[in-house]
């Protein structure tokens, strides 16, 4: 979806909506358990969610969700622990 969005100059969500409208089956990309371990390690080294996501080829919200599933405390945009 990202590649198609870039190619046609549209947002990835627009691509997703068009594909859904035409019943195109889509695979879900996520993080396999081993990659979640990598994400936790990189995040604990001080990497941002965005940087971890870019490194692993997923959106930062995917990383955030997986960290929360594992009970990993997260930081705000200033690096402070979230309350």
N, CA, C and O of each residue as an XYZ file, in Angstrom:
332
protein
N       0.809     -1.184      0.000
C       0.000      0.000      0.000
C       0.858      1.256      0.000
O       0.541      2.242     -0.665
N       1.953      1.203      0.760
C       2.843      2.369      0.771
C       3.433      2.614     -0.609
O       3.499      3.751     -1.077
N       3.862      1.534     -1.255
C       4.462      1.671     -2.584
C       3.445      2.197     -3.593
O       3.762      3.067     -4.403
N       2.232      1.671     -3.545
C       1.201      2.148     -4.468
C       0.857      3.603     -4.192
O       0.673      4.393     -5.118
N       0.773      3.949     -2.927
C       0.500      5.335     -2.566
C       1.575      6.267     -3.098
O       1.272      7.323     -3.654
N       2.826      5.876     -2.929
C       3.931      6.688     -3.441
C       3.885      6.792     -4.959
O       4.092      7.860     -5.534
N       3.611      5.670     -5.587
C       3.601      5.641     -7.057
C       2.524      6.543     -7.654
O       2.753      7.217     -8.658
N       1.333      6.548     -7.018
C       0.222      7.313     -7.565
C      -0.026      8.632     -6.840
O      -0.966      9.358     -7.163
N       0.826      8.937     -5.855
C       0.705     10.208     -5.159
C      -0.526     10.314     -4.275
O      -1.115     11.387     -4.140
N      -0.912      9.188     -3.670
C      -2.073      9.185     -2.774
C      -1.679      8.543     -1.446
O      -0.661      7.858     -1.348
N      -2.496      8.776     -0.440
C      -2.230      8.233      0.889
C      -2.455      6.726      0.896
O      -3.290      6.216      0.148
N      -1.716      6.017      1.735
C      -1.852      4.561      1.826
C      -3.255      4.154      2.247
O      -3.733      3.088      1.857
N      -3.927      4.995      3.044
C      -5.302      4.670      3.453
C      -6.264      4.742      2.267
O      -7.235      3.988      2.193
N      -5.980      5.653      1.348
C      -6.785      5.731      0.126
C      -6.591      4.463     -0.695
O      -7.553      3.907     -1.226
N      -5.355      4.012     -0.796
C      -5.062      2.755     -1.498
C      -5.838      1.624     -0.837
O      -6.480      0.825     -1.517
N      -5.778      1.559      0.484
C      -6.480      0.510      1.219
C      -7.978      0.546      0.939
O      -8.593     -0.494      0.706
N      -8.557      1.727      0.962
C      -9.993      1.856      0.702
C     -10.360      1.400     -0.707
O     -11.376      0.732     -0.900
N      -9.540      1.758     -1.683
C      -9.798      1.343     -3.067
C      -9.716     -0.178     -3.182
O     -10.572     -0.801     -3.809
N      -8.696     -0.772     -2.583
C      -8.542     -2.224     -2.653
C      -9.711     -2.936     -1.966
O     -10.221     -3.931     -2.481
N     -10.130     -2.433     -0.819
C     -11.279     -3.030     -0.121
C     -12.555     -2.920     -0.952
O     -13.349     -3.858     -1.019
N     -12.740     -1.760     -1.584
C     -13.925     -1.538     -2.411
C     -14.003     -2.544     -3.559
O     -15.091     -2.886     -4.023
N     -12.850     -3.010     -4.009
C     -12.793     -3.973     -5.112
C     -12.539     -5.398     -4.630
O     -12.185     -6.278     -5.414
N     -12.727     -5.613     -3.319
C     -12.590     -6.948     -2.710
C     -11.242     -7.606     -2.982
O     -11.168     -8.822     -3.162
N     -10.197     -6.824     -3.013
C      -8.855     -7.369     -3.193
C      -8.391     -7.903     -1.838
O      -8.345     -7.149     -0.866
N      -8.046     -9.186     -1.757
C      -7.572     -9.712     -0.472
C      -6.238     -9.081     -0.091
O      -5.359     -8.897     -0.933
N      -6.106     -8.757      1.178
C      -4.876     -8.133      1.653
C      -4.289     -8.966      2.780
O      -5.009     -9.537      3.598
N      -2.983     -9.020      2.801
C      -2.326     -9.704      3.898
C      -2.018     -8.674      4.969
O      -1.782     -7.501      4.680
N      -2.026     -9.124      6.177
C      -1.709     -8.242      7.288
C      -0.240     -8.403      7.620
O       0.253     -9.509      7.843
N       0.437     -7.289      7.646
C       1.838     -7.310      8.050
C       1.891     -6.967      9.517
O       1.241     -6.027      9.975
N       2.626     -7.692     10.207
C       2.772     -7.423     11.619
C       4.176     -7.764     12.039
O       5.091     -7.850     11.220
N       4.323     -7.951     13.305
C       5.625     -8.342     13.834
C       5.524     -9.743     14.397
O       4.730    -10.003     15.301
N       6.327    -10.643     13.862
C       6.406    -11.983     14.421
C       7.076    -11.869     15.787
O       7.785    -10.896     16.044
N       6.863    -12.847     16.665
C       7.405    -12.748     18.030
C       8.898    -12.413     18.098
O       9.319    -11.653     18.970
N       9.698    -12.969     17.189
C      11.129    -12.670     17.219
C      11.393    -11.190     16.942
O      12.288    -10.586     17.533
N      10.605    -10.618     16.038
C      10.773     -9.200     15.706
C      10.279     -8.318     16.845
O      10.791     -7.216     17.041
N       9.287     -8.790     17.598
C       8.834     -8.036     18.761
C       9.978     -7.953     19.772
O      10.202     -6.907     20.382
N      10.692     -9.053     19.940
C      11.858     -9.049     20.826
C      12.897     -8.031     20.350
O      13.490     -7.316     21.158
N      13.113     -7.972     19.034
C      14.045     -6.984     18.475
C      13.548     -5.570     18.750
O      14.325     -4.691     19.123
N      12.254     -5.360     18.563
C      11.668     -4.036     18.793
C      11.854     -3.607     20.242
O      12.203     -2.458     20.513
N      11.622     -4.523     21.166
C      11.791     -4.224     22.591
C      13.244     -3.848     22.878
O      13.520     -2.888     23.598
N      14.156     -4.611     22.310
C      15.586     -4.337     22.526
C      15.959     -2.948     21.999
O      16.597     -2.169     22.707
N      15.568     -2.641     20.774
C      15.915     -1.353     20.175
C      15.270     -0.201     20.940
O      15.897      0.834     21.162
N      14.016     -0.388     21.341
C      13.324      0.651     22.097
C      14.015      0.882     23.441
O      14.137      2.019     23.897
N      14.464     -0.199     24.066
C      15.151     -0.071     25.358
C      16.507      0.619     25.211
O      17.041      1.156     26.180
N      17.064      0.602     23.991
C      18.312      1.317     23.723
C      18.080      2.814     23.518
O      19.030      3.584     23.374
N      16.812      3.216     23.505
C      16.485      4.633     23.347
C      15.956      5.015     21.982
O      15.682      6.189     21.729
N      15.807      4.028     21.085
C      15.249      4.332     19.768
C      13.804      4.772     19.919
O      13.103      4.311     20.820
N      13.356      5.660     19.045
C      11.952      6.082     19.044
C      11.089      4.990     18.423
O      11.591      4.106     17.729
N       9.793      5.063     18.679
C       8.867      4.118     18.056
C       8.949      4.223     16.535
O       8.921      3.212     15.833
N       9.051      5.450     16.034
C       9.128      5.660     14.581
C      10.395      5.017     14.002
O      10.352      4.385     12.946
N      11.497      5.181     14.690
C      12.756      4.618     14.199
C      12.727      3.088     14.234
O      13.178      2.426     13.299
N      12.191      2.540     15.320
C      12.072      1.081     15.421
C      11.172      0.565     14.301
O      11.505     -0.406     13.623
N      10.024      1.228     14.114
C       9.097      0.808     13.068
C       9.724      0.860     11.687
O       9.580     -0.074     10.898
N      10.418      1.947     11.394
C      11.063      2.082     10.083
C      12.111      0.985      9.893
O      12.233      0.422      8.805
N      12.856      0.687     10.935
C      13.887     -0.352     10.858
C      13.282     -1.733     10.594
O      13.855     -2.544      9.867
N      12.112     -1.988     11.198
C      11.483     -3.305     11.069
C      10.444     -3.361      9.942
O       9.859     -4.414      9.686
N      10.219     -2.239      9.280
C       9.302     -2.219      8.144
C       7.830     -2.200      8.511
O       6.993     -2.682      7.748
N       7.507     -1.645      9.677
C       6.110     -1.526     10.098
C       5.867     -0.114     10.614
O       6.809      0.647     10.836
N       4.608      0.226     10.800
C       4.235      1.525     11.319
C       4.576      1.613     12.809
O       4.618      0.602     13.510
N       4.818      2.833     13.275
C       5.147      3.008     14.693
C       4.016      2.572     15.613
O       4.263      2.161     16.746
N       2.768      2.658     15.133
C       1.643      2.234     15.970
C       1.635      0.718     16.164
O       1.157      0.225     17.186
N       2.159     -0.017     15.196
C       2.294     -1.467     15.341
C       3.301     -1.782     16.444
O       3.082     -2.661     17.276
N       4.399     -1.051     16.430
C       5.413     -1.240     17.474
C       4.825     -0.908     18.843
O       4.997     -1.665     19.799
N       4.137      0.217     18.932
C       3.530      0.630     20.195
C       2.567     -0.430     20.717
O       2.591     -0.765     21.901
N       1.723     -0.953     19.837
C       0.751     -1.973     20.253
C       1.446     -3.218     20.792
O       1.026     -3.784     21.801
N       2.506     -3.639     20.116
C       3.224     -4.840     20.563
C       3.943     -4.608     21.889
O       3.979     -5.496     22.740
N       4.513     -3.416     22.068
C       5.157     -3.103     23.343
C       4.124     -3.124     24.473
O       4.384     -3.652     25.555
N       2.970     -2.553     24.210
C       1.910     -2.546     25.227
C       1.430     -3.959     25.541
O       1.179     -4.289     26.700
N       1.300     -4.800     24.502
C       0.893     -6.198     24.724
C       1.862     -6.916     25.646
O       1.455     -7.761     26.444
N       3.125     -6.588     25.541
C       4.161     -7.225     26.362
C       4.363     -6.528     27.706
O       5.170     -6.968     28.525
N       3.618     -5.427     27.930
C       3.729     -4.713     29.198
C       4.974     -3.855     29.326
O       5.414     -3.555     30.436
N       5.549     -3.456     28.190
C       6.753     -2.632     28.198
C       6.343     -1.171     28.407
O       5.523     -0.651     27.650
N       6.903     -0.502     29.421
C       6.585      0.916     29.624
C       7.092      1.743     28.439
O       8.187      1.504     27.930
N       6.299      2.698     28.012
C       6.678      3.533     26.874
C       6.963      4.957     27.331
O       6.619      5.363     28.441
N       7.609      5.705     26.424
C       7.981      7.093     26.695
C       7.114      8.023     25.862
O       6.582      7.635     24.822
N       6.980      9.278     26.342
C       6.294     10.266     25.523
C       7.283     10.807     24.490
O       8.412     10.326     24.398
N       6.863     11.799     23.719
C       7.715     12.312     22.642
C       8.945     13.038     23.163
O       9.867     13.330     22.402
N       8.960     13.330     24.467
C      10.126     13.987     25.059
C      11.023     13.009     25.799
O      11.984     13.413     26.455
N      10.711     11.726     25.695
C      11.523     10.700     26.324
C      11.174     10.415     27.774
O      11.856      9.636     28.440
N      10.103     11.049     28.270
C       9.698     10.826     29.652
C       8.756      9.627     29.738
O       7.985      9.381     28.810
N       8.810      8.887     30.831
C       7.876      7.745     30.994
C       6.433      8.224     30.928
O       6.088      9.268     31.482
N       5.607      7.462     30.256
C       4.162      7.781     30.208
C       3.529      7.374     31.525
O       3.902      6.374     32.140
N       2.570      8.170     31.935
C       1.886      7.821     33.194
C       0.606      7.069     32.942
O      -0.091      6.701     33.888
